[in-house]
């Protein structure tokens, strides 16, 4: 009897673990945004390539999507496949496109991406068919433990939204920066690959489609390079012109003017506090105390409590906006343009991540102007 049901009632991650604990062999078919299959052998994941008719081959799509093989080359391989009846992996090895180790790495990363995709579906229906016969004709180059695969997939699902906030569009153009003089920056393998690809300014979409690695890995490398000050975002394909320098200084000067009203409010509040605590008691007639007035003032203060609370909330919002504006102007002074998203400010340490969280909670929306030379902060 097949194990089947709605992933809303019993999550896919629990199904994966159940199959692993029971060391079952078979095919887990998942229907959601599309139909995908995951093959298990003795509780280990061995493939996500569905050999049934009219099913897409996720390995072929993976090779095309990330620049391992061009479209014309893939057409030739499919012609060979149609004539010979061989599996795509056999042809790739025979034609020496990859070594077995290279193909194993590609195969593994393709499985990671497929499982990440399946686990991120909001709704899905699963059916697990057991039996060793299900695995006949399913070539594999890896044996993956479910626990490790699930942990890595969930990590990617959790971290991808932050990366997409930093790089919200594939049209964004990035360029690499030289390492700071006298510093020794260590790059991971994927970071080094992406950094070397950025000898010229490149859009995110072009980078992803030619990086020969999964989309998540490319985004992760880009984020890490930005944190190491080896990457910056630009809308233009040319560096910022020297003529911009004077305008940068003007923007920096305006930053101080924007912050001045907020600073004045703070100083005024402090002055009022000290006046109430020390100056007023000093000038009262003998026998008079500040408490004498407090009983008369309490009803008025009580009735105006809501107004005072609203004023304080407004003050906090303005102070938060001023903090963000100051970070934006400092970024502009350094980069000559405003960032695409506020998350970039946090990555480059111009503001804190806590500030970003408070901005989202307050409903403050940041938008960069079309030219990158202005911006707006609006409250939703």
C-alpha positions as MATLAB code, in Angstrom:
seq = 'XXXXXXXXXXXXXXXXXXXXXXXXXXXXXXXXXXXXXXXXXXXXXXXXXXXXXXXXXXXXXXXXXXXXXXXXXXXXXXXXXXXXXXXXXXXXXXXXXXXXXXXXXXXXXXXXXXXXXXXXXXXXXXXXXXXXXXXXXXXXXXXXXXXXXXXXXXXXXXXXXXXXXXXXXXXXXXXXXXXXXXXXXXXXXXXXXXXXXXXXXXXXXXXXXXXXXXXXXXXXXXXXXXXXXXXXXXXXXXXXXXXXXXXXXXXXXXXXXXXXXXXXXXXXXXXXXXXXXXXXXXXXXXXXXXXXXXXXXXXXXXXXXXXXXXXXXXXXXXXXXXXXXXXXXXXXXXXXXXXXXXXXXXXXXXXXXXXXXXXXXXXXXXXXXXXXXXXXXXXX';
ca = [
       0.000    0.000    0.000;
       1.385    3.399   -1.037;
       2.089    6.163    1.492;
       0.264    9.263    0.296;
      -1.367   12.420    1.531;
      -1.416   16.203    1.720;
       1.811   17.875    2.830;
      -0.288   20.315    4.861;
      -1.328   17.488    7.180;
       2.032   15.725    7.305;
       5.017   17.775    6.115;
       7.364   16.587    3.397;
      10.371   16.831    5.710;
       8.661   14.334    8.054;
       7.950   12.035    5.093;
      11.619   12.217    4.083;
      12.709   11.295    7.609;
      10.188    8.459    7.859;
      11.505    6.910    4.635;
      15.082    7.324    5.891;
      14.388    5.743    9.299;
      12.579    2.820    7.685;
      15.398    2.534    5.093;
      12.839    2.230    2.333;
      13.508    2.080   -1.407;
      11.130    3.613   -3.920;
       9.898    6.807   -5.550;
       8.357    9.783   -3.760;
       6.187   11.624   -6.275;
       5.332   15.210   -5.293;
       2.698   17.321   -7.030;
       2.586   21.032   -6.297;
       3.631   23.886   -8.524;
       4.722   21.072  -10.860;
       5.324   17.321  -10.672;
       8.670   16.079   -9.357;
      10.045   12.748   -8.173;
      12.653   11.846   -5.541;
      14.155    8.358   -5.585;
      15.299    6.566   -2.419;
      17.537    3.540   -2.042;
      17.671    2.029    1.455;
      16.615    5.372    2.922;
      19.195    7.404    0.988;
      18.306    9.877   -1.763;
      19.887    8.811   -5.041;
      18.173   10.859   -7.769;
      15.411   13.314   -8.673;
      15.333   12.402  -12.372;
      11.911   11.100  -13.360;
      12.226    8.653  -16.267;
       8.496    8.537  -16.964;
       7.214    9.789  -20.316;
       6.522   13.541  -20.643;
       8.441   14.280  -17.450;
      11.120   16.945  -17.598;
      14.692   15.999  -16.797;
      15.874   18.258  -13.940;
      19.514   17.396  -14.700;
      19.197   18.641  -18.285;
      17.487   21.824  -17.084;
      20.206   22.351  -14.470;
      23.004   21.998  -17.043;
      21.339   24.509  -19.366;
      20.252   26.979  -16.675;
      23.708   27.529  -15.216;
      25.877   27.459  -18.314;
      27.410   23.979  -18.082;
      26.210   23.216  -21.618;
      24.862   25.499  -24.356;
      21.520   25.003  -26.084;
      23.085   23.862  -29.383;
      25.296   21.351  -27.590;
      22.322   19.978  -25.678;
      20.394   19.506  -28.927;
      23.288   17.434  -30.298;
      23.390   15.355  -27.121;
      19.665   14.701  -27.354;
      20.058   13.554  -30.951;
      22.732   11.087  -29.823;
      20.431    9.991  -27.012;
      17.539    9.388  -29.436;
      19.730    7.265  -31.730;
      21.576    5.276  -29.066;
      18.988    4.967  -26.304;
      21.700    5.840  -23.778;
      21.038    7.951  -20.717;
      22.199   11.563  -20.798;
      24.764   10.894  -18.072;
      26.350    8.072  -20.098;
      26.688   10.355  -23.118;
      28.189   13.162  -21.038;
      30.870   10.779  -19.791;
      31.511    9.172  -23.193;
      31.844   12.559  -24.892;
      34.126   13.679  -22.033;
      32.072   16.695  -21.050;
      32.741   15.838  -17.405;
      34.715   13.383  -15.337;
      32.827   11.064  -12.975;
      33.808   13.226   -9.999;
      32.607   16.392  -11.740;
      29.346   14.743  -12.752;
      28.857   13.500   -9.189;
      29.226   17.068   -7.861;
      26.769   18.399  -10.451;
      24.347   15.572   -9.716;
      24.476   16.300   -5.979;
      23.929   20.050   -6.363;
      21.033   19.433   -8.743;
      19.376   17.202   -6.119;
      19.902   19.878   -3.446;
      18.226   22.482   -5.634;
      15.280   20.215   -6.481;
      14.654   19.294   -2.834;
      14.934   22.966   -1.827;
      12.335   23.789   -4.477;
       9.939   21.047   -3.350;
      10.191   21.979    0.344;
       9.431   25.633   -0.424;
       6.093   24.881   -2.111;
       3.209   26.213    0.029;
       0.933   23.345   -1.038;
       1.743   19.862   -2.326;
       0.505   16.283   -2.467;
       2.828   13.304   -2.111;
       2.739    9.605   -2.907;
       5.495    7.130   -2.075;
       5.637    3.934   -4.115;
       7.888    1.237   -2.650;
       9.726   -1.576   -4.363;
      13.153   -2.132   -5.872;
      11.585   -2.277   -9.334;
      10.942    1.468   -9.177;
      14.704    2.090   -9.272;
      15.313    0.097  -12.458;
      16.838    2.351  -15.099;
      17.520    5.190  -12.649;
      21.250    6.018  -12.898;
      22.814    7.718   -9.921;
      26.158    9.184   -8.958;
      25.534    9.954   -5.309;
      24.001    8.646   -2.080;
      22.718   11.453    0.139;
      21.661   11.165    3.776;
      18.258   12.702    4.361;
      19.189   14.516    7.587;
      22.067   16.457    6.044;
      20.093   17.188    2.885;
      17.135   18.556    4.851;
      19.336   20.754    7.058;
      21.109   22.273    4.052;
      17.863   22.728    2.111;
      16.186   24.505    5.041;
      19.243   26.734    5.488;
      18.987   27.783    1.861;
      15.251   28.391    2.113;
      15.797   30.579    5.218;
      18.697   32.609    3.793;
      17.572   33.092    0.184;
      14.989   35.848    0.948;
      17.677   38.038    2.541;
      19.911   37.589   -0.507;
      17.030   38.467   -2.811;
      16.418   41.651   -0.808;
      20.056   42.629   -1.347;
      19.878   41.724   -5.043;
      16.160   42.149   -5.842;
      16.489   42.028   -9.630;
      18.497   40.093  -12.188;
      18.995   43.388  -14.046;
      21.217   44.742  -11.275;
      24.790   45.221  -12.456;
      27.691   44.390  -10.133;
      31.415   44.890  -10.343;
      34.316   43.639   -8.314;
      36.563   45.823   -6.189;
      40.279   45.344   -5.550;
      41.269   43.966   -2.181;
      42.274   46.681    0.309;
      46.012   47.305    0.332;
      47.878   45.314    2.934;
      44.920   43.050    3.657;
      44.773   39.300    3.169;
      41.268   38.276    2.115;
      40.499   34.567    1.989;
      37.929   33.492   -0.591;
      35.927   30.290   -0.615;
      35.851   28.308   -3.863;
      32.514   29.691   -5.090;
      33.478   33.229   -4.086;
      36.695   32.949   -6.088;
      34.808   31.672   -9.150;
      32.313   34.545   -9.039;
      35.002   37.150   -8.311;
      37.040   36.009  -11.319;
      33.942   36.240  -13.522;
      33.589   39.916  -12.646;
      36.575   41.184  -14.629;
      33.929   43.343  -16.322;
      30.653   44.680  -14.962;
      28.014   41.972  -15.207;
      24.301   41.718  -14.495;
      23.106   39.265  -11.865;
      21.110   37.272  -14.437;
      24.133   36.883  -16.739;
      26.281   35.867  -13.808;
      23.806   33.213  -12.652;
      23.391   31.773  -16.147;
      27.156   31.363  -16.670;
      28.481   30.590  -13.187;
      28.243   26.775  -13.504;
      26.793   26.546  -10.001;
      23.321   26.599   -8.446;
      21.513   29.925   -8.194;
      21.693   29.926   -4.385;
      25.462   29.366   -4.463;
      25.939   32.328   -6.805;
      23.818   34.616   -4.625;
      25.621   33.450   -1.493;
      29.001   34.162   -3.090;
      27.840   37.646   -4.152;
      26.621   38.450   -0.632;
      29.884   37.241    0.930;
      31.965   39.256   -1.551;
      29.965   42.371   -0.681;
      30.535   41.778    3.045;
      34.274   41.514    2.324;
      34.193   44.854    0.438;
      35.139   43.105   -2.811;
      31.903   43.840   -4.657;
      29.605   46.763   -5.264;
      26.313   47.306   -7.050;
      26.099   49.789   -9.909;
      23.457   50.624  -12.476;
      25.961   51.893  -15.026;
      28.548   49.927  -16.984;
      31.141   52.617  -16.378;
      32.767   53.762  -13.124;
      31.506   56.861  -11.360;
      32.974   59.892  -13.128;
      35.321   62.266  -11.325;
      32.836   65.105  -11.900;
      30.534   63.418   -9.383;
      32.927   64.167   -6.513;
      31.651   67.712   -5.959;
      28.031   66.512   -5.957;
      28.976   63.796   -3.465;
      30.289   66.436   -1.085;
      27.103   68.473   -1.510;
      24.997   65.407   -0.683;
      27.120   64.775    2.398;
      26.595   68.378    3.505;
      22.839   68.064    3.041;
      22.947   64.984    5.261;
      24.012   67.166    8.187;
      21.174   69.610    7.487;
      18.630   66.785    7.444;
      19.849   65.514   10.788;
      19.976   68.965   12.417;
      16.201   69.312   13.128;
      16.143   65.953   14.870;
      19.170   66.880   16.969;
      17.517   70.168   17.905;
      14.398   68.346   19.111;
      16.513   66.048   21.289;
      18.414   68.965   22.834;
      15.149   70.833   23.498;
      13.652   67.845   25.320;
      16.784   67.494   27.450;
      16.682   71.205   28.323;
      13.015   70.993   29.328;
      13.739   68.024   31.566;
      16.524   69.809   33.448;
      14.446   72.955   33.737;
      11.577   71.031   35.303;
      13.811   69.113   37.684;
      16.174   71.852   38.870;
      15.380   75.367   37.627;
      11.661   75.534   38.558;
      12.079   74.309   42.197;
      14.842   76.857   42.706;
      12.616   79.856   41.887;
       9.448   78.783   43.750;
       8.415   80.945   46.804;
       9.291   79.614   50.271;
       7.048   76.768   51.322;
       6.031   76.070   47.761;
       6.944   72.759   46.164;
       6.641   71.310   42.713;
       4.363   68.625   44.219;
       1.827   71.319   45.028;
       1.190   71.756   41.356;
       1.306   68.097   40.488;
      -2.140   67.272   41.927;
      -3.705   70.064   39.882;
      -1.894   69.025   36.750;
      -2.569   65.285   36.963;
      -6.071   65.392   35.432;
      -4.829   67.436   32.499;
      -1.859   65.182   32.051;
      -4.099   62.159   32.222;
      -6.474   63.503   29.607;
      -3.588   64.356   27.348;
      -1.785   61.022   27.771;
      -2.911   59.720   24.403;
      -1.624   62.837   22.680;
       1.713   62.570   24.484;
       2.050   58.913   23.471;
       1.324   59.801   19.851;
       3.934   62.565   19.975;
       6.522   60.147   21.340;
       5.731   57.605   18.611;
       6.114   60.312   15.985;
       9.406   61.377   17.537;
      10.723   57.800   17.443;
       9.711   57.450   13.800;
      11.457   60.675   12.854;
      14.573   59.622   14.718;
      14.508   56.258   12.895;
      14.088   58.007    9.544;
      16.969   60.313   10.415;
      19.194   57.321   11.220;
      18.355   55.735    7.871;
      18.875   59.025    6.016;
      22.257   59.488    7.647;
      23.288   55.973    6.585;
      22.057   56.623    3.041;
      24.021   59.857    2.770;
      27.184   58.222    4.104;
      26.761   55.437    1.554;
      26.290   58.025   -1.191;
      29.402   59.902   -0.088;
      31.439   56.721   -0.487;
      29.770   55.158   -3.548;
      28.439   58.131   -5.498;
      24.976   56.562   -5.714;
      22.225   55.447   -3.371;
      21.762   51.691   -2.746;
      19.106   49.574   -4.433;
      17.834   48.304   -1.076;
      18.336   49.207    2.577;
      19.701   45.704    3.184;
      22.833   46.784    1.292;
      23.428   49.413    3.987;
      23.361   46.707    6.656;
      25.708   44.451    4.686;
      28.179   47.328    4.266;
      27.805   48.322    7.961;
      26.328   51.798    7.330;
      23.364   50.930    9.558;
      22.624   47.953   11.802;
      20.377   45.000   11.012;
      18.299   45.984   14.037;
      17.600   49.307   12.322;
      16.456   47.431    9.204;
      14.082   45.349   11.336;
      12.623   48.460   12.991;
      12.170   50.104    9.584;
      10.136   47.112    8.377;
       8.093   47.045   11.588;
       7.331   50.762   11.271;
       6.139   50.331    7.680;
       8.777   52.683    6.269;
       9.384   52.020    2.566;
      12.617   52.998    0.808;
      12.772   53.607   -2.936;
      15.840   54.544   -4.936;
      15.335   57.019   -7.786;
      15.734   55.912  -11.396;
      19.209   57.422  -11.718;
      20.414   56.388   -8.276;
      20.997   60.038   -7.384;
      17.968   60.480   -5.159;
      15.643   58.436   -2.962;
      12.414   58.560   -0.988;
      11.330   57.289    2.429;
       7.578   56.856    2.775;
       5.331   55.480    5.504;
       2.749   52.919    4.465;
];
